[in-house]
Amino acid sequence: MKTIKTGKVIAMLCLLLSMSTFVKAQATIDQMVKEWERAKAYTKEYLDAMPESGYALKPTAEMRSFAEQMLHLTDANYGFSSIATGEKSPVGQGESEKATDKSKANVTQLVMAGYDYVISSLKKMTPEKMAEKTMMFNRFEMTKEMVFMKVFEHQTHHRGQSTVYIRLAGVKPPQEKLF
C-alpha cells in the first residue's frame, strides 16, 4: 500500500516538475519574442534617425554603406531563423544586401520585414523544438534556441556599428534601449 502511494507521489512530483519546466521554457520563448520586438523598435529608431542622404554613407571605401549594414543584418535575421525553424527562408542568402533600391523607405521596409520574420518564427517554436540540435554553416552544432541567441547577437553587433555611421552623418543616434 505504501509503495503505491509513494509511486503516485513520485509520479505527481515528476508531472509537476515537467509542467514547471515546460512553463519556464515557454516563458523563455515569450521573453525572447519581447526582446526581438524591442530590438525591432530600436533598429527602427536607427533607420529613422539616419537622413536619406546617409543611407549611402560609407566610413571607408571598403566598408558597407549604412543601408548595406542594415540589409546585412536583415539577411542574417532571415537565414538564422530559417535554420532554427527548418523552414525555407523567403529571402535568399545575401539577397537583401544586394537590393538595388537602397532608399530609406525601401531599406526600412526590408529591415522591418526581417524582424517580423524572426518574431513570427519564434512564435512557432515550442520548448521541445528550441532544445533540438541543428548545424550552423555545416560547422557548429547548437540548439535552435542558441541559433536565435546568435542572430540576436549579430543584429545587435551590426546595429551598434551603425552608431558610427549616424554620427558621421552629423546626427545624434537614438538613446540606448535596453528595456
C-alpha positions as CSV (number, residue, x, y, z in Angstrom):
1,M,0.0,0.0,0.0
2,K,2.8,2.4,1.0
3,T,4.6,1.5,-2.3
4,I,1.6,2.5,-4.4
5,K,1.2,5.8,-2.5
6,T,4.9,6.5,-2.8
7,G,4.8,5.7,-6.5
8,K,1.8,8.1,-7.0
9,V,3.6,10.9,-5.1
10,I,6.7,10.4,-7.2
11,A,4.7,10.4,-10.4
12,M,2.9,13.5,-9.3
13,L,6.1,15.3,-8.5
14,C,7.6,14.3,-11.8
15,L,4.5,15.7,-13.6
16,L,4.7,18.9,-11.6
17,L,8.4,19.2,-12.4
18,S,7.8,18.5,-16.0
19,M,5.0,21.1,-16.2
20,S,7.2,23.6,-14.3
21,T,10.0,23.1,-16.8
22,F,7.6,23.5,-19.8
23,V,6.1,26.7,-18.3
24,K,9.6,28.1,-17.7
25,A,10.7,27.2,-21.3
26,Q,7.6,28.7,-22.7
27,A,8.3,31.9,-20.7
28,T,11.8,31.9,-22.2
29,I,10.3,31.9,-25.7
30,D,7.8,34.6,-24.8
31,Q,10.6,36.7,-23.3
32,M,12.7,36.2,-26.5
33,V,9.8,37.5,-28.6
34,K,9.6,40.6,-26.4
35,E,13.3,41.1,-26.8
36,W,13.0,40.9,-30.5
37,E,10.1,43.3,-30.5
38,R,12.3,45.7,-28.5
39,A,15.2,45.2,-30.9
40,K,12.9,45.8,-33.9
41,A,11.7,49.1,-32.4
42,Y,15.3,50.2,-31.5
43,T,16.5,49.4,-35.0
44,K,13.6,51.4,-36.5
45,E,14.8,54.3,-34.4
46,Y,18.2,54.0,-36.1
47,L,16.6,53.8,-39.6
48,D,14.5,56.8,-38.8
49,A,17.4,58.8,-37.4
50,M,19.6,58.4,-40.4
51,P,18.8,61.0,-43.1
52,E,18.1,59.7,-46.6
53,S,21.5,61.1,-47.7
54,G,23.2,59.0,-45.1
55,Y,22.0,55.6,-46.4
56,A,24.8,55.6,-49.0
57,L,27.4,56.7,-46.4
58,K,30.5,54.5,-46.1
59,P,33.1,55.4,-43.4
60,T,35.8,54.0,-45.7
61,A,35.6,52.7,-49.3
62,E,35.9,49.0,-48.3
63,M,33.1,49.1,-45.7
64,R,29.4,48.6,-46.2
65,S,27.2,51.6,-46.6
66,F,24.7,52.3,-43.8
67,A,22.0,50.7,-46.0
68,E,24.1,47.7,-46.7
69,Q,24.9,47.3,-43.0
70,M,21.2,47.2,-42.1
71,L,20.4,44.9,-45.0
72,H,23.2,42.6,-44.0
73,L,21.7,42.4,-40.5
74,T,18.4,41.5,-42.3
75,D,19.9,38.7,-44.3
76,A,21.2,37.1,-41.2
77,N,17.8,37.5,-39.5
78,Y,16.2,35.5,-42.3
79,G,19.0,33.0,-42.6
80,F,19.5,32.1,-39.0
81,S,15.7,32.0,-38.3
82,S,15.3,29.7,-41.2
83,I,17.9,27.3,-39.9
84,A,16.3,27.3,-36.4
85,T,12.8,26.6,-37.8
86,G,13.9,24.3,-40.6
87,E,11.7,26.3,-43.0
88,K,12.9,27.7,-46.2
89,S,13.7,31.4,-45.9
90,P,11.5,33.7,-48.1
91,V,14.7,35.7,-48.9
92,G,17.7,34.1,-50.5
93,Q,21.2,34.3,-48.8
94,G,22.6,37.8,-49.2
95,E,19.5,38.9,-51.3
96,S,18.6,41.8,-49.1
97,E,22.0,43.4,-49.1
98,K,22.1,43.2,-52.9
99,A,18.9,45.2,-53.3
100,T,19.2,47.8,-55.9
101,D,16.8,50.2,-54.2
102,K,18.7,51.3,-51.1
103,S,16.4,54.2,-50.4
104,K,15.5,55.0,-46.8
105,A,11.9,53.8,-47.4
106,N,12.8,50.6,-49.1
107,V,15.6,49.7,-46.6
108,T,13.2,50.4,-43.7
109,Q,10.6,48.2,-45.2
110,L,13.0,45.3,-45.8
111,V,14.6,45.5,-42.4
112,M,11.3,45.6,-40.6
113,A,10.1,42.6,-42.6
114,G,13.2,40.7,-41.5
115,Y,12.4,41.4,-37.9
116,D,8.8,40.3,-38.4
117,Y,10.1,37.0,-39.8
118,V,12.3,36.3,-36.8
119,I,9.4,37.2,-34.4
120,S,6.9,35.0,-36.3
121,S,9.5,32.2,-36.4
122,L,10.0,32.4,-32.6
123,K,6.2,32.3,-32.1
124,K,6.1,29.0,-34.0
125,M,8.6,27.3,-31.7
126,T,7.9,25.1,-28.8
127,P,10.2,24.4,-25.8
128,E,10.9,20.9,-27.4
129,K,11.9,22.4,-30.7
130,M,14.1,25.0,-29.1
131,A,16.0,22.2,-27.4
132,E,16.6,20.4,-30.6
133,K,20.2,20.4,-32.1
134,T,21.0,21.8,-35.5
135,M,24.1,22.7,-37.5
136,M,25.1,26.2,-38.3
137,F,27.1,26.6,-41.5
138,N,27.8,22.9,-41.5
139,R,30.3,23.5,-38.7
140,F,28.7,24.5,-35.4
141,E,26.3,22.2,-33.6
142,M,24.0,24.0,-31.2
143,T,20.4,24.1,-30.0
144,K,17.8,26.0,-32.0
145,E,17.5,28.3,-29.0
146,M,21.2,29.1,-29.4
147,V,20.7,29.9,-33.1
148,F,18.2,32.6,-32.1
149,M,20.6,33.9,-29.5
150,K,23.4,34.1,-32.0
151,V,21.3,36.0,-34.5
152,F,20.2,38.4,-31.7
153,E,23.9,39.0,-31.0
154,H,24.6,39.5,-34.7
155,Q,21.8,42.1,-35.2
156,T,23.0,43.9,-32.0
157,H,26.5,44.0,-33.3
158,H,25.7,45.5,-36.7
159,R,23.2,48.0,-35.3
160,G,25.9,49.0,-32.8
161,Q,28.3,49.5,-35.7
162,S,25.8,51.8,-37.4
163,T,26.0,54.3,-34.5
164,V,29.3,55.5,-36.0
165,Y,27.6,55.9,-39.4
166,I,24.9,58.0,-37.8
167,R,27.4,60.2,-36.0
168,L,29.4,60.6,-39.2
169,A,26.2,61.9,-40.9
170,G,26.1,64.6,-38.1
171,V,23.1,63.1,-36.3
172,K,22.7,62.0,-32.7
173,P,22.0,58.3,-32.5
174,P,18.9,57.0,-30.6
175,Q,19.1,56.7,-26.9
176,E,20.1,53.2,-25.8
177,K,17.1,50.9,-25.3
178,L,18.0,48.1,-23.0
179,F,14.5,47.7,-21.6
